[in-house]
């Protein structure tokens, strides 16, 4: 194996602790080299060999680092990614890619001009529930898909303890947060829609940021509805698909985040395996016969994303999540806000 990819994290909050550091640590092609922590130095409790920097500027100056993970608040994504690219580093940036499409386009041009990898961390492509949904569609088990509905709901009246998430500013709110996941999943399967209608609202008592959205994506013969709300106590299925031959219904069942928050490392053979009770219901027609059965969800594994990054940097393989993918998500978000504000369908 080639020399490990020396990697630096811009923060060690929730995403650093759960979604990045464990996978960088267990993948033999990476080395978790440095992390930005201003005071607590929590990283070294689990990874004592890691160097701690007081700020991102110091991190970017480290000549040993080949890859930077920008896992900081949304409004910093453009600034920090640009600074890292200018410092000659390859970059993984959390979703959403940027706050505006103009920022995203500038970063794409910069990365291309410097011949550096720029990738967006869309980890929900590697959830067990989404993977089986994508397989059902790609295998044609429902025939021509006519109607799709994806949900990502929570029940949380209280505001987030992360103050930056509850400020009325560009880049905050559920559409940028959970919406980035749903939109990316839909675009990955179905591509960019022709038009969009959106409804974005604030429904929590003390909130000043959007915490509810519903959007309808228009394709030739397909309609895709994406919805998220912070006030759903009894959740609906996360994935509902109807086609000419049948239907598929699936819960949001990926267990990786729960395991990672408990400190479990993703290095076991059965990592990410969902319970049989969460398998999706397939009711369709195959070879002229009606079939109604539960499909195993398989395993989710965010390590597959980092394997894709390794292959891109060391083996000249395709970027697992391109910045163009991230840019399309931002363009859809902008269209949804515009649709909600103007009360009309927006053509893309």
N, C-alpha and C positions, 0 to 999 in steps of 0.2 A: 504494500500500500504506500502511496505517496505520503509526503510529509503532512501531518495533520493541519487542518485549517484553523489557524489561531483566531479566536473569535472574541469580540468584546460586546457586552450588553450595556445599553444606555441606562438601564435601571433594573432594580431587583424587587419590584413590587409583585403584584399578583401574577402578571404575565411572565415576568422573569423567573419567578419561583416555580410556577407550574408549567408554563408552555414552552419555555426555551431552555433554561439551564439543564433540566433533567435529560433532554434529548441530545443536547450538545455533549453532555457528560458521558452518556452511554454509547454514543456513536464513535467508533474507533477512528473515523476520519476527521474528527473535530477535536479541538482543545479549547475548553473554556478558560481563556487566558486572563481577561480583565473585566471588571464590572464597575459601574459608577454607583457609589453609595456615599452620601454626604456625611453620615454619622454612625449609623447602627452597625455596619459591617456584618450583616446577617449572612451574606454569601459564604464567608469563610467558616461558618459553623457547619456547613455541608460540604464545601469545597475549599479546604484550607490552603490549597496551592494557588488560589486566584489572587491576582493583584487588584487592589482597590484604588480607584481614582475619585477625586472629589467632584469632578464635573465632566461634561461630555467633551469639552475642548481638550482637556488633558488626555482623554481616551483616544480621540481622533489623532493625536500627535504621536501615539505609540507606534514606532516603526515596525514592531513585530506583528501587529494585527493585520490580518488579511480581510477579515469580514466584520462588519458592524451590524448589530441588531438594534434598530430604532424602535424601542417598545415604550415610548413615552406618550404623554397626552396628545390627542389628535392634532391640536393646533401647532405642535412642534414638529410634526412629521416632515413637512417641506423643509423647514430650516435645518433640522439636524441631518436629514438625508442629503441635502445639498452640500452641507459642510463636510460630511463623511466622504462623499464622492470627490469633492475638491481636494480632500486629503489623500486621494488615491485608494480608498477602501471600497470593496464590494459591500453591498448594502441589502439587508432584509429589513423592510419596514412593515410594522403592524398595519392591519386594516383599521380605518379606511386609509387607502394609499396616501391621499392628501385631502385637504378640506375643499379645494376647488379644482376643477379640471385644468385650468390654466397652470396651476402649480404642478400638477401631474405631468402635463405636456413638457414643461421646462425640465423636470427631472429626467424624463425619458431621453430628451435630446442630450442632456449633460452626460448621462451614463453611456450613451452610444458614442459620444465624442471622445470619451476617455476609455472606451472599451472595457467597462466595468459591469459586473452583474448587478442588476437592480431587481429585487423580487419582493412580492407582497405576501405577507404571512396570512394566508387564508386557511387556517387549520381545520375549519369545519368541512372542507372537502374530504377530510380523512376521518370523519365520524362514521361509525358503523351504520347508523340509521340512513345517512345520506348515501353511503356507498351502495346499499341494497336498492334504494330508490333509483339511483342512476343505472344500476344493472338491469332492473326491471324494464326501464324505458329503452335502454340500448339493446336489450335482447328481444324487444318487440312483443313482450308478453301481454300487453294491453291493446295491441294494434295501434292505429293512429291515435295519438293523445289529443283529447279535446278540451279537457278542463283539469287544472292543477291548482292546489291550494297548499301553501307552506306557512306554518305558524312557528313563531318563537316567542312564547309568552312567559311572563313571570307574575308573581303576586307580591308586590312590594310598595306599599303606600308611602313608607318613609323614604327620605332622600338618601342618596349615596353618601357614605362617609368620605368618599373621594370628592373634595370640594370642586375640583376642576371640571367634574362631570355635570355639575348642577348650576353652572354659570350660563346665563343667556348670551352665548357667543357662537360664532360660526364654528361648526364642527362638533358641537355637543348634541345630546339628545339621542333617542332610541333609533332614529332612522340612520344616523351615522354609526351607531354602536351595533345593535343587533341586526339592523337592516343591511349592513355591509355583508353579513354572513348569508342572509336569505337571498339577497340580490346576486351575490357571486354564485351561489348554488344554482339558482335558476338560469343564469347566463351560461354557466358551464354546461348545462344539459341542453338548453333550448336556444342559446344565442341571444343576440340583441333583439328586442322587440321593435315593432314598427311605431308604436305609440304607447303612451302611459297616462293613466289617470291616478291621482293620488289624493288622499285625505290624511292630513297630519294634525294632531291635536295635543293639547295638554290636559290631562284628566286627574292627576294627583292634586290634592288640595294646595300644597305649598310649592308646587313645581313651577319653574320658569323655563323649563326645556321640554321639548316634545317627548311624550312618553306613550304615545299611541300613533300607529300609522296603519293604513290599509292602502294597497296599491294594486292596480289592475294593469297587467302587461298584455298588449294586443299583438298577436301574431296572425298569420293568414287564417288558419282554422282553429287556432289554439288560444285559450285565455289562461293566464297564470295570475293568481291572486296571492300576494304576500301580505302577511299581517303580523303585527306585534303589539302587545299591550302589557303594561306593568300591573294591571288590575284584573288578572284572570286567575281566580282561585282554583277552579276546576278546568284543567286544560283539555282542549280538543286534541285530536290526533295532530301530530306535527306535519304529516305528509298525507295528502289526499289526492289521488290521481284517478281520472276516469278516461277510458279510451273506447274505441269502437268495439273491442272484444271484451273488456272487463275493467275491474277497478283494483287498486292497491291502496291499503290504509296502513299507516305506520306511525308509531309513537316516537318521540324524541328520547332515545334510549342510550346514547353513547355514554359510557361510564368513565372515560379517561379523566375528565376534569376532576371528578370526585376522588378518584384514586390519587391523582397528582397533588391535590390539596391536602391529602393525608400524608404526603411525603413518600409515597410509593414510587420507586424508580421504574421506568418503562423497559425493563430488561428481562421479563419473564415470557415463556413461550405462549401463554394464554393471554397476553396483554390485550386489553380492549375488547375482550369477548363479552357480548351482551347476553343477558339471561333469556332463556327460552320463552319466558312469559312476555317478552317484549318483541317477539318476532312479528313481522308484518303480515297482514291478511291479504292474500291474493285470491280474487274471485274472477275467473276469466274462462276463456275457451281455448283449448290447445288441441290441435289435430281433430277438430270436430267434437271434442268432448268437453263438458263443463268441468272445471277444476276449481275447488275451493279448499285452500290449504294455507298453512302458515309457513313463511319462508325464513330460514335462519338468517340473521343479520350479519353473521361473521364477526370480524374483529376490526375495530377502529385503531388507527395507529398514526399519530402525528410524526413519528419517526420517519415515515415515508416521505414527508415533506423535506426533512433534513437530508435524507438519502438523495432526493432529487437535487438539492442544492449542491451536495458533494459531487454528484455525477456531472452537474453543469460546470462546476469549477475545475474538476480534475479530469473529466473524461469528455469534455466538450459536448455534453448532452443538452437537450432543451431545458430551459428555465421552467421549473415546475409550476410557478405562478408568475406570469409576466407582468411588467408594469402596465402594459396595455390592458390586461385583464383588470387590474386595479383602477385604471383610468375609466374603463367602461362602467364600473360600479359607481364611481363618483359622478359620472355623467347622468346615470339613472337617478341618483339621489338629487341632483340639481333639478332634474325634470319633475320629480315627485313634489319637491317644495314649490316649484313654479306652478304646477297643476293645482296643488292645494290652495295656493294664494289666489290664483286667478279663476278657480272653479271650472276648469276646462281640460279636455284631453290635449296632451302635448305630443306632437309628432317628433320623432327622433330622426 
